[in-house]
């Protein structure tokens, strides 16, 4: 579970700190451009750097040009980008810190510091091109020089005496950031894939894998929840198409011929995909970010989906959900218990305001969504 996030010098975030207060569901609200999606992108960025070994800069100027160009635009003196992440895993406190020297003029970005702490003790250190690896007793065992242009953390081999570090890396790799695009979801699965893509475009291929690997009880619960939300739905299946291709189809009440997934509405497609995320991805993911999941969903469909989300966020090993939305129903459900309003105007940094404190400060006896809609939160 994320406990605290600090971002400095990255896009609209400058000296930004957010205390998650141990909440299982974090709701982010705010005007367009306030930084909701950027916060999710930051978590994905840290995952891609520290788990997947993403280069800080692609010299050819390709899609991997992630640092330097993303520096806070209105602060010309920014020389570094800093990220800090405090998490709690099974009662243990971990801290991750990444400082990138963006060197605007002379060089490509490089790692200045990358540190991982467990209960305040170092278990990984990367400073000025030198990596120090520690064992589970916090003893520095190995020092060596490495390339500054990417993290060495993805290259650390799993051993019997570095379980704390590997546990943190696996947790970080479990962050899932989803901004669904129903028009990108393919109905034909050419193969099985183990994880959903950020836009859920590979949903059919992922569901094909789940039908083979998920336990029957979980899959039946997924189907039953869907049938409660879509009363006409009676079944989900795959139809053979040859050359190992399978098409996702759904059976509807009183209709003999199944519907192709491509024939469903955008909202129906997303319901099938979102429920799969909550039932299956949440079992393996440490944090699930949902960027405007209410898009295309009716109020009657949104309410049971929120109830399922609450169930999946409860328990000792539950997934932490971060949700960005403009929908009043999310304000009603989460504003007072885990809601934050992200605010910024013009060339100013983003700031987070706890909605419960904001409401108490206004002294108004009305829903938070109405207060924000009228601009009375100041």
Secondary structure, DSSP 8 states (H G I E B T S, - for coil): -EEEEEEESBTTBSSEEEE-TT-SEEEEE--TTSSHHHHHHHHHHHHHHHTT---S--TT--TT--SSTTB-TT-TT--EEEEEEEEEETTEEEEEEEEEE--TTTS--EEEEEEEEETTEEEEEEETTEEEEE-TT--EEEEEE--TTS-SGGG----TT-HHHHHHHHHHHTEEEE---GGG--SEESS--SS--TT-TTHHHHHHHHHHHS-HHHHHHHHHHHHHHSTTEEEEEEEEEETTEEEEEEEETT-SS-EEGGGS-HHHHHHHHHHHIIIIIHHH-SEEEEESTTTT--HHHHHHHHHHHHHHT-STT--EEEEE---HHHHHHHHHHHEEEEE--SS---EEEEHHHHHHHHT--S-HHHHHHTT---
